[in-house]
Amino acid sequence: MNKAEMADVIAEKADVSKKQADEMLEVFENTVISTLKSGGEVSLTGFGTFSAKRREARMGVNPQKPTERIQIPAVTVPKFKAGKTLKDSLKQKD
C-alpha cells in the first residue's frame, strides 16, 4: 500500500475528503520527522515506536574494489519497533 492508497482508505473510513486525508498523512509524517530530528521519539501504544539511532563511523569494504578499505561516516538512521498489538495481530492465523 502506498501513500495515495492509504489516504483513500483513511478518507473512506474517517468519512473525510481525500484531500483532508492526504493532509492528515502529511501532518503525521512531518510531526514524526521533526520529533525525531529534535532527538525525541514517537510512541503509538500498541502499534509501535519511531526513534532515531546514531550509527557510528566505521571501516568498510569498497564493493567495486573488495581489497580496498573505506571509511563509512557516522549517520543518524530512523528505527521502528513494533508494539505488542501489532505483533500479536500478525501472529494470528486467518
Phi and psi restraints in degrees (range 20) as a CNS / XPLOR table:
assign (resid 1 and name C) (resid 2 and name N)
       (resid 2 and name CA) (resid 2 and name C) 1.0 -99.8 20.0 2
assign (resid 2 and name N) (resid 2 and name CA)
       (resid 2 and name C) (resid 3 and name N) 1.0 -178.5 20.0 2
assign (resid 2 and name C) (resid 3 and name N)
       (resid 3 and name CA) (resid 3 and name C) 1.0 -61.8 20.0 2
assign (resid 3 and name N) (resid 3 and name CA)
       (resid 3 and name C) (resid 4 and name N) 1.0 -42.3 20.0 2
assign (resid 3 and name C) (resid 4 and name N)
       (resid 4 and name CA) (resid 4 and name C) 1.0 -64.3 20.0 2
assign (resid 4 and name N) (resid 4 and name CA)
       (resid 4 and name C) (resid 5 and name N) 1.0 -41.8 20.0 2
assign (resid 4 and name C) (resid 5 and name N)
       (resid 5 and name CA) (resid 5 and name C) 1.0 -65.8 20.0 2
assign (resid 5 and name N) (resid 5 and name CA)
       (resid 5 and name C) (resid 6 and name N) 1.0 -38.8 20.0 2
assign (resid 5 and name C) (resid 6 and name N)
       (resid 6 and name CA) (resid 6 and name C) 1.0 -63.7 20.0 2
assign (resid 6 and name N) (resid 6 and name CA)
       (resid 6 and name C) (resid 7 and name N) 1.0 -41.9 20.0 2
assign (resid 6 and name C) (resid 7 and name N)
       (resid 7 and name CA) (resid 7 and name C) 1.0 -62.3 20.0 2
assign (resid 7 and name N) (resid 7 and name CA)
       (resid 7 and name C) (resid 8 and name N) 1.0 -39.2 20.0 2
assign (resid 7 and name C) (resid 8 and name N)
       (resid 8 and name CA) (resid 8 and name C) 1.0 -61.8 20.0 2
assign (resid 8 and name N) (resid 8 and name CA)
       (resid 8 and name C) (resid 9 and name N) 1.0 -44.4 20.0 2
assign (resid 8 and name C) (resid 9 and name N)
       (resid 9 and name CA) (resid 9 and name C) 1.0 -65.1 20.0 2
assign (resid 9 and name N) (resid 9 and name CA)
       (resid 9 and name C) (resid 10 and name N) 1.0 -43.7 20.0 2
assign (resid 9 and name C) (resid 10 and name N)
       (resid 10 and name CA) (resid 10 and name C) 1.0 -62.2 20.0 2
assign (resid 10 and name N) (resid 10 and name CA)
       (resid 10 and name C) (resid 11 and name N) 1.0 -43.9 20.0 2
assign (resid 10 and name C) (resid 11 and name N)
       (resid 11 and name CA) (resid 11 and name C) 1.0 -58.8 20.0 2
assign (resid 11 and name N) (resid 11 and name CA)
       (resid 11 and name C) (resid 12 and name N) 1.0 -43.4 20.0 2
assign (resid 11 and name C) (resid 12 and name N)
       (resid 12 and name CA) (resid 12 and name C) 1.0 -69.0 20.0 2
assign (resid 12 and name N) (resid 12 and name CA)
       (resid 12 and name C) (resid 13 and name N) 1.0 -46.9 20.0 2
assign (resid 12 and name C) (resid 13 and name N)
       (resid 13 and name CA) (resid 13 and name C) 1.0 -75.2 20.0 2
assign (resid 13 and name N) (resid 13 and name CA)
       (resid 13 and name C) (resid 14 and name N) 1.0 -31.4 20.0 2
assign (resid 13 and name C) (resid 14 and name N)
       (resid 14 and name CA) (resid 14 and name C) 1.0 -94.6 20.0 2
assign (resid 14 and name N) (resid 14 and name CA)
       (resid 14 and name C) (resid 15 and name N) 1.0 -1.2 20.0 2
assign (resid 14 and name C) (resid 15 and name N)
       (resid 15 and name CA) (resid 15 and name C) 1.0 55.3 20.0 2
assign (resid 15 and name N) (resid 15 and name CA)
       (resid 15 and name C) (resid 16 and name N) 1.0 50.1 20.0 2
assign (resid 15 and name C) (resid 16 and name N)
       (resid 16 and name CA) (resid 16 and name C) 1.0 -127.0 20.0 2
assign (resid 16 and name N) (resid 16 and name CA)
       (resid 16 and name C) (resid 17 and name N) 1.0 169.3 20.0 2
assign (resid 16 and name C) (resid 17 and name N)
       (resid 17 and name CA) (resid 17 and name C) 1.0 -72.4 20.0 2
assign (resid 17 and name N) (resid 17 and name CA)
       (resid 17 and name C) (resid 18 and name N) 1.0 160.6 20.0 2
assign (resid 17 and name C) (resid 18 and name N)
       (resid 18 and name CA) (resid 18 and name C) 1.0 -63.3 20.0 2
assign (resid 18 and name N) (resid 18 and name CA)
       (resid 18 and name C) (resid 19 and name N) 1.0 -34.5 20.0 2
assign (resid 18 and name C) (resid 19 and name N)
       (resid 19 and name CA) (resid 19 and name C) 1.0 -65.2 20.0 2
assign (resid 19 and name N) (resid 19 and name CA)
       (resid 19 and name C) (resid 20 and name N) 1.0 -42.9 20.0 2
assign (resid 19 and name C) (resid 20 and name N)
       (resid 20 and name CA) (resid 20 and name C) 1.0 -65.0 20.0 2
assign (resid 20 and name N) (resid 20 and name CA)
       (resid 20 and name C) (resid 21 and name N) 1.0 -40.7 20.0 2
assign (resid 20 and name C) (resid 21 and name N)
       (resid 21 and name CA) (resid 21 and name C) 1.0 -64.1 20.0 2
assign (resid 21 and name N) (resid 21 and name CA)
       (resid 21 and name C) (resid 22 and name N) 1.0 -40.3 20.0 2
assign (resid 21 and name C) (resid 22 and name N)
       (resid 22 and name CA) (resid 22 and name C) 1.0 -64.4 20.0 2
assign (resid 22 and name N) (resid 22 and name CA)
       (resid 22 and name C) (resid 23 and name N) 1.0 -40.4 20.0 2
assign (resid 22 and name C) (resid 23 and name N)
       (resid 23 and name CA) (resid 23 and name C) 1.0 -64.4 20.0 2
assign (resid 23 and name N) (resid 23 and name CA)
       (resid 23 and name C) (resid 24 and name N) 1.0 -38.2 20.0 2
assign (resid 23 and name C) (resid 24 and name N)
       (resid 24 and name CA) (resid 24 and name C) 1.0 -62.0 20.0 2
assign (resid 24 and name N) (resid 24 and name CA)
       (resid 24 and name C) (resid 25 and name N) 1.0 -44.3 20.0 2
assign (resid 24 and name C) (resid 25 and name N)
       (resid 25 and name CA) (resid 25 and name C) 1.0 -62.6 20.0 2
assign (resid 25 and name N) (resid 25 and name CA)
       (resid 25 and name C) (resid 26 and name N) 1.0 -41.2 20.0 2
assign (resid 25 and name C) (resid 26 and name N)
       (resid 26 and name CA) (resid 26 and name C) 1.0 -60.1 20.0 2
assign (resid 26 and name N) (resid 26 and name CA)
       (resid 26 and name C) (resid 27 and name N) 1.0 -46.2 20.0 2
assign (resid 26 and name C) (resid 27 and name N)
       (resid 27 and name CA) (resid 27 and name C) 1.0 -62.7 20.0 2
assign (resid 27 and name N) (resid 27 and name CA)
       (resid 27 and name C) (resid 28 and name N) 1.0 -43.2 20.0 2
assign (resid 27 and name C) (resid 28 and name N)
       (resid 28 and name CA) (resid 28 and name C) 1.0 -59.7 20.0 2
assign (resid 28 and name N) (resid 28 and name CA)
       (resid 28 and name C) (resid 29 and name N) 1.0 -49.8 20.0 2
assign (resid 28 and name C) (resid 29 and name N)
       (resid 29 and name CA) (resid 29 and name C) 1.0 -58.6 20.0 2
assign (resid 29 and name N) (resid 29 and name CA)
       (resid 29 and name C) (resid 30 and name N) 1.0 -48.5 20.0 2
assign (resid 29 and name C) (resid 30 and name N)
       (resid 30 and name CA) (resid 30 and name C) 1.0 -64.0 20.0 2
assign (resid 30 and name N) (resid 30 and name CA)
       (resid 30 and name C) (resid 31 and name N) 1.0 -37.0 20.0 2
assign (resid 30 and name C) (resid 31 and name N)
       (resid 31 and name CA) (resid 31 and name C) 1.0 -66.1 20.0 2
assign (resid 31 and name N) (resid 31 and name CA)
       (resid 31 and name C) (resid 32 and name N) 1.0 -45.2 20.0 2
assign (resid 31 and name C) (resid 32 and name N)
       (resid 32 and name CA) (resid 32 and name C) 1.0 -62.6 20.0 2
assign (resid 32 and name N) (resid 32 and name CA)
       (resid 32 and name C) (resid 33 and name N) 1.0 -46.1 20.0 2
assign (resid 32 and name C) (resid 33 and name N)
       (resid 33 and name CA) (resid 33 and name C) 1.0 -61.3 20.0 2
assign (resid 33 and name N) (resid 33 and name CA)
       (resid 33 and name C) (resid 34 and name N) 1.0 -48.4 20.0 2
assign (resid 33 and name C) (resid 34 and name N)
       (resid 34 and name CA) (resid 34 and name C) 1.0 -66.2 20.0 2
assign (resid 34 and name N) (resid 34 and name CA)
       (resid 34 and name C) (resid 35 and name N) 1.0 -35.7 20.0 2
assign (resid 34 and name C) (resid 35 and name N)
       (resid 35 and name CA) (resid 35 and name C) 1.0 -66.2 20.0 2
assign (resid 35 and name N) (resid 35 and name CA)
       (resid 35 and name C) (resid 36 and name N) 1.0 -43.5 20.0 2
assign (resid 35 and name C) (resid 36 and name N)
       (resid 36 and name CA) (resid 36 and name C) 1.0 -66.5 20.0 2
assign (resid 36 and name N) (resid 36 and name CA)
       (resid 36 and name C) (resid 37 and name N) 1.0 -38.9 20.0 2
assign (resid 36 and name C) (resid 37 and name N)
       (resid 37 and name CA) (resid 37 and name C) 1.0 -62.0 20.0 2
assign (resid 37 and name N) (resid 37 and name CA)
       (resid 37 and name C) (resid 38 and name N) 1.0 -34.7 20.0 2
assign (resid 37 and name C) (resid 38 and name N)
       (resid 38 and name CA) (resid 38 and name C) 1.0 -84.6 20.0 2
assign (resid 38 and name N) (resid 38 and name CA)
       (resid 38 and name C) (resid 39 and name N) 1.0 3.8 20.0 2
assign (resid 38 and name C) (resid 39 and name N)
       (resid 39 and name CA) (resid 39 and name C) 1.0 94.2 20.0 2
assign (resid 39 and name N) (resid 39 and name CA)
       (resid 39 and name C) (resid 40 and name N) 1.0 3.3 20.0 2
assign (resid 39 and name C) (resid 40 and name N)
       (resid 40 and name CA) (resid 40 and name C) 1.0 -90.3 20.0 2
assign (resid 40 and name N) (resid 40 and name CA)
       (resid 40 and name C) (resid 41 and name N) 1.0 -174.1 20.0 2
assign (resid 40 and name C) (resid 41 and name N)
       (resid 41 and name CA) (resid 41 and name C) 1.0 -137.8 20.0 2
assign (resid 41 and name N) (resid 41 and name CA)
       (resid 41 and name C) (resid 42 and name N) 1.0 156.4 20.0 2
assign (resid 41 and name C) (resid 42 and name N)
       (resid 42 and name CA) (resid 42 and name C) 1.0 -114.3 20.0 2
assign (resid 42 and name N) (resid 42 and name CA)
       (resid 42 and name C) (resid 43 and name N) 1.0 118.6 20.0 2
assign (resid 42 and name C) (resid 43 and name N)
       (resid 43 and name CA) (resid 43 and name C) 1.0 -115.3 20.0 2
assign (resid 43 and name N) (resid 43 and name CA)
       (resid 43 and name C) (resid 44 and name N) 1.0 120.9 20.0 2
assign (resid 43 and name C) (resid 44 and name N)
       (resid 44 and name CA) (resid 44 and name C) 1.0 -109.6 20.0 2
assign (resid 44 and name N) (resid 44 and name CA)
       (resid 44 and name C) (resid 45 and name N) 1.0 102.7 20.0 2
assign (resid 44 and name C) (resid 45 and name N)
       (resid 45 and name CA) (resid 45 and name C) 1.0 -50.5 20.0 2
assign (resid 45 and name N) (resid 45 and name CA)
       (resid 45 and name C) (resid 46 and name N) 1.0 127.3 20.0 2
assign (resid 45 and name C) (resid 46 and name N)
       (resid 46 and name CA) (resid 46 and name C) 1.0 87.1 20.0 2
assign (resid 46 and name N) (resid 46 and name CA)
       (resid 46 and name C) (resid 47 and name N) 1.0 -30.3 20.0 2
assign (resid 46 and name C) (resid 47 and name N)
       (resid 47 and name CA) (resid 47 and name C) 1.0 -91.0 20.0 2
assign (resid 47 and name N) (resid 47 and name CA)
       (resid 47 and name C) (resid 48 and name N) 1.0 -53.2 20.0 2
assign (resid 47 and name C) (resid 48 and name N)
       (resid 48 and name CA) (resid 48 and name C) 1.0 158.9 20.0 2
assign (resid 48 and name N) (resid 48 and name CA)
       (resid 48 and name C) (resid 49 and name N) 1.0 -177.3 20.0 2
assign (resid 48 and name C) (resid 49 and name N)
       (resid 49 and name CA) (resid 49 and name C) 1.0 -129.5 20.0 2
assign (resid 49 and name N) (resid 49 and name CA)
       (resid 49 and name C) (resid 50 and name N) 1.0 129.4 20.0 2
assign (resid 49 and name C) (resid 50 and name N)
       (resid 50 and name CA) (resid 50 and name C) 1.0 -96.7 20.0 2
assign (resid 50 and name N) (resid 50 and name CA)
       (resid 50 and name C) (resid 51 and name N) 1.0 133.2 20.0 2
assign (resid 50 and name C) (resid 51 and name N)
       (resid 51 and name CA) (resid 51 and name C) 1.0 -146.5 20.0 2
assign (resid 51 and name N) (resid 51 and name CA)
       (resid 51 and name C) (resid 52 and name N) 1.0 170.0 20.0 2
assign (resid 51 and name C) (resid 52 and name N)
       (resid 52 and name CA) (resid 52 and name C) 1.0 -114.7 20.0 2
assign (resid 52 and name N) (resid 52 and name CA)
       (resid 52 and name C) (resid 53 and name N) 1.0 136.5 20.0 2
assign (resid 52 and name C) (resid 53 and name N)
       (resid 53 and name CA) (resid 53 and name C) 1.0 -125.0 20.0 2
assign (resid 53 and name N) (resid 53 and name CA)
       (resid 53 and name C) (resid 54 and name N) 1.0 136.7 20.0 2
assign (resid 53 and name C) (resid 54 and name N)
       (resid 54 and name CA) (resid 54 and name C) 1.0 -88.7 20.0 2
assign (resid 54 and name N) (resid 54 and name CA)
       (resid 54 and name C) (resid 55 and name N) 1.0 123.5 20.0 2
assign (resid 54 and name C) (resid 55 and name N)
       (resid 55 and name CA) (resid 55 and name C) 1.0 -101.0 20.0 2
assign (resid 55 and name N) (resid 55 and name CA)
       (resid 55 and name C) (resid 56 and name N) 1.0 117.6 20.0 2
assign (resid 55 and name C) (resid 56 and name N)
       (resid 56 and name CA) (resid 56 and name C) 1.0 -68.4 20.0 2
assign (resid 56 and name N) (resid 56 and name CA)
       (resid 56 and name C) (resid 57 and name N) 1.0 160.0 20.0 2
assign (resid 56 and name C) (resid 57 and name N)
       (resid 57 and name CA) (resid 57 and name C) 1.0 -64.5 20.0 2
assign (resid 57 and name N) (resid 57 and name CA)
       (resid 57 and name C) (resid 58 and name N) 1.0 148.4 20.0 2
assign (resid 57 and name C) (resid 58 and name N)
       (resid 58 and name CA) (resid 58 and name C) 1.0 -155.5 20.0 2
assign (resid 58 and name N) (resid 58 and name CA)
       (resid 58 and name C) (resid 59 and name N) 1.0 167.6 20.0 2
assign (resid 58 and name C) (resid 59 and name N)
       (resid 59 and name CA) (resid 59 and name C) 1.0 -90.1 20.0 2
assign (resid 59 and name N) (resid 59 and name CA)
       (resid 59 and name C) (resid 60 and name N) 1.0 142.5 20.0 2
assign (resid 59 and name C) (resid 60 and name N)
       (resid 60 and name CA) (resid 60 and name C) 1.0 -137.5 20.0 2
assign (resid 60 and name N) (resid 60 and name CA)
       (resid 60 and name C) (resid 61 and name N) 1.0 -175.4 20.0 2
assign (resid 60 and name C) (resid 61 and name N)
       (resid 61 and name CA) (resid 61 and name C) 1.0 -113.8 20.0 2
assign (resid 61 and name N) (resid 61 and name CA)
       (resid 61 and name C) (resid 62 and name N) 1.0 133.4 20.0 2
assign (resid 61 and name C) (resid 62 and name N)
       (resid 62 and name CA) (resid 62 and name C) 1.0 -68.2 20.0 2
assign (resid 62 and name N) (resid 62 and name CA)
       (resid 62 and name C) (resid 63 and name N) 1.0 118.5 20.0 2
assign (resid 62 and name C) (resid 63 and name N)
       (resid 63 and name CA) (resid 63 and name C) 1.0 -65.0 20.0 2
assign (resid 63 and name N) (resid 63 and name CA)
       (resid 63 and name C) (resid 64 and name N) 1.0 -23.6 20.0 2
assign (resid 63 and name C) (resid 64 and name N)
       (resid 64 and name CA) (resid 64 and name C) 1.0 -83.8 20.0 2
assign (resid 64 and name N) (resid 64 and name CA)
       (resid 64 and name C) (resid 65 and name N) 1.0 -25.6 20.0 2
assign (resid 64 and name C) (resid 65 and name N)
       (resid 65 and name CA) (resid 65 and name C) 1.0 -135.4 20.0 2
assign (resid 65 and name N) (resid 65 and name CA)
       (resid 65 and name C) (resid 66 and name N) 1.0 87.1 20.0 2
assign (resid 65 and name C) (resid 66 and name N)
       (resid 66 and name CA) (resid 66 and name C) 1.0 -57.3 20.0 2
assign (resid 66 and name N) (resid 66 and name CA)
       (resid 66 and name C) (resid 67 and name N) 1.0 -20.3 20.0 2
assign (resid 66 and name C) (resid 67 and name N)
       (resid 67 and name CA) (resid 67 and name C) 1.0 -83.1 20.0 2
assign (resid 67 and name N) (resid 67 and name CA)
       (resid 67 and name C) (resid 68 and name N) 1.0 -12.8 20.0 2
assign (resid 67 and name C) (resid 68 and name N)
       (resid 68 and name CA) (resid 68 and name C) 1.0 -93.4 20.0 2
assign (resid 68 and name N) (resid 68 and name CA)
       (resid 68 and name C) (resid 69 and name N) 1.0 129.9 20.0 2
assign (resid 68 and name C) (resid 69 and name N)
       (resid 69 and name CA) (resid 69 and name C) 1.0 -92.2 20.0 2
assign (resid 69 and name N) (resid 69 and name CA)
       (resid 69 and name C) (resid 70 and name N) 1.0 142.2 20.0 2
assign (resid 69 and name C) (resid 70 and name N)
       (resid 70 and name CA) (resid 70 and name C) 1.0 -129.9 20.0 2
assign (resid 70 and name N) (resid 70 and name CA)
       (resid 70 and name C) (resid 71 and name N) 1.0 155.5 20.0 2
assign (resid 70 and name C) (resid 71 and name N)
       (resid 71 and name CA) (resid 71 and name C) 1.0 -90.8 20.0 2
assign (resid 71 and name N) (resid 71 and name CA)
       (resid 71 and name C) (resid 72 and name N) 1.0 123.3 20.0 2
assign (resid 71 and name C) (resid 72 and name N)
       (resid 72 and name CA) (resid 72 and name C) 1.0 -98.6 20.0 2
assign (resid 72 and name N) (resid 72 and name CA)
       (resid 72 and name C) (resid 73 and name N) 1.0 122.5 20.0 2
assign (resid 72 and name C) (resid 73 and name N)
       (resid 73 and name CA) (resid 73 and name C) 1.0 -72.0 20.0 2
assign (resid 73 and name N) (resid 73 and name CA)
       (resid 73 and name C) (resid 74 and name N) 1.0 160.7 20.0 2
assign (resid 73 and name C) (resid 74 and name N)
       (resid 74 and name CA) (resid 74 and name C) 1.0 -67.4 20.0 2
assign (resid 74 and name N) (resid 74 and name CA)
       (resid 74 and name C) (resid 75 and name N) 1.0 147.3 20.0 2
assign (resid 74 and name C) (resid 75 and name N)
       (resid 75 and name CA) (resid 75 and name C) 1.0 -151.5 20.0 2
assign (resid 75 and name N) (resid 75 and name CA)
       (resid 75 and name C) (resid 76 and name N) 1.0 152.0 20.0 2
assign (resid 75 and name C) (resid 76 and name N)
       (resid 76 and name CA) (resid 76 and name C) 1.0 -100.7 20.0 2
assign (resid 76 and name N) (resid 76 and name CA)
       (resid 76 and name C) (resid 77 and name N) 1.0 128.2 20.0 2
assign (resid 76 and name C) (resid 77 and name N)
       (resid 77 and name CA) (resid 77 and name C) 1.0 -121.6 20.0 2
assign (resid 77 and name N) (resid 77 and name CA)
       (resid 77 and name C) (resid 78 and name N) 1.0 149.4 20.0 2
assign (resid 77 and name C) (resid 78 and name N)
       (resid 78 and name CA) (resid 78 and name C) 1.0 -76.2 20.0 2
assign (resid 78 and name N) (resid 78 and name CA)
       (resid 78 and name C) (resid 79 and name N) 1.0 150.0 20.0 2
assign (resid 78 and name C) (resid 79 and name N)
       (resid 79 and name CA) (resid 79 and name C) 1.0 -136.9 20.0 2
assign (resid 79 and name N) (resid 79 and name CA)
       (resid 79 and name C) (resid 80 and name N) 1.0 142.2 20.0 2
assign (resid 79 and name C) (resid 80 and name N)
       (resid 80 and name CA) (resid 80 and name C) 1.0 -128.4 20.0 2
assign (resid 80 and name N) (resid 80 and name CA)
       (resid 80 and name C) (resid 81 and name N) 1.0 128.2 20.0 2
assign (resid 80 and name C) (resid 81 and name N)
       (resid 81 and name CA) (resid 81 and name C) 1.0 -114.8 20.0 2
assign (resid 81 and name N) (resid 81 and name CA)
       (resid 81 and name C) (resid 82 and name N) 1.0 118.7 20.0 2
assign (resid 81 and name C) (resid 82 and name N)
       (resid 82 and name CA) (resid 82 and name C) 1.0 -67.1 20.0 2
assign (resid 82 and name N) (resid 82 and name CA)
       (resid 82 and name C) (resid 83 and name N) 1.0 143.0 20.0 2
assign (resid 82 and name C) (resid 83 and name N)
       (resid 83 and name CA) (resid 83 and name C) 1.0 -85.4 20.0 2
assign (resid 83 and name N) (resid 83 and name CA)
       (resid 83 and name C) (resid 84 and name N) 1.0 170.4 20.0 2
assign (resid 83 and name C) (resid 84 and name N)
       (resid 84 and name CA) (resid 84 and name C) 1.0 -61.0 20.0 2
assign (resid 84 and name N) (resid 84 and name CA)
       (resid 84 and name C) (resid 85 and name N) 1.0 -44.5 20.0 2
assign (resid 84 and name C) (resid 85 and name N)
       (resid 85 and name CA) (resid 85 and name C) 1.0 -61.5 20.0 2
assign (resid 85 and name N) (resid 85 and name CA)
       (resid 85 and name C) (resid 86 and name N) 1.0 -43.3 20.0 2
assign (resid 85 and name C) (resid 86 and name N)
       (resid 86 and name CA) (resid 86 and name C) 1.0 -63.0 20.0 2
assign (resid 86 and name N) (resid 86 and name CA)
       (resid 86 and name C) (resid 87 and name N) 1.0 -46.8 20.0 2
assign (resid 86 and name C) (resid 87 and name N)
       (resid 87 and name CA) (resid 87 and name C) 1.0 -60.6 20.0 2
assign (resid 87 and name N) (resid 87 and name CA)
       (resid 87 and name C) (resid 88 and name N) 1.0 -47.1 20.0 2
assign (resid 87 and name C) (resid 88 and name N)
       (resid 88 and name CA) (resid 88 and name C) 1.0 -64.5 20.0 2
assign (resid 88 and name N) (resid 88 and name CA)
       (resid 88 and name C) (resid 89 and name N) 1.0 -37.9 20.0 2
assign (resid 88 and name C) (resid 89 and name N)
       (resid 89 and name CA) (resid 89 and name C) 1.0 -68.4 20.0 2
assign (resid 89 and name N) (resid 89 and name CA)
       (resid 89 and name C) (resid 90 and name N) 1.0 -30.0 20.0 2
assign (resid 89 and name C) (resid 90 and name N)
       (resid 90 and name CA) (resid 90 and name C) 1.0 -78.5 20.0 2
assign (resid 90 and name N) (resid 90 and name CA)
       (resid 90 and name C) (resid 91 and name N) 1.0 -24.2 20.0 2
assign (resid 90 and name C) (resid 91 and name N)
       (resid 91 and name CA) (resid 91 and name C) 1.0 -76.7 20.0 2
assign (resid 91 and name N) (resid 91 and name CA)
       (resid 91 and name C) (resid 92 and name N) 1.0 -26.6 20.0 2
assign (resid 91 and name C) (resid 92 and name N)
       (resid 92 and name CA) (resid 92 and name C) 1.0 -66.4 20.0 2
assign (resid 92 and name N) (resid 92 and name CA)
       (resid 92 and name C) (resid 93 and name N) 1.0 139.2 20.0 2
assign (resid 92 and name C) (resid 93 and name N)
       (resid 93 and name CA) (resid 93 and name C) 1.0 -90.9 20.0 2
assign (resid 93 and name N) (resid 93 and name CA)
       (resid 93 and name C) (resid 94 and name N) 1.0 141.6 20.0 2
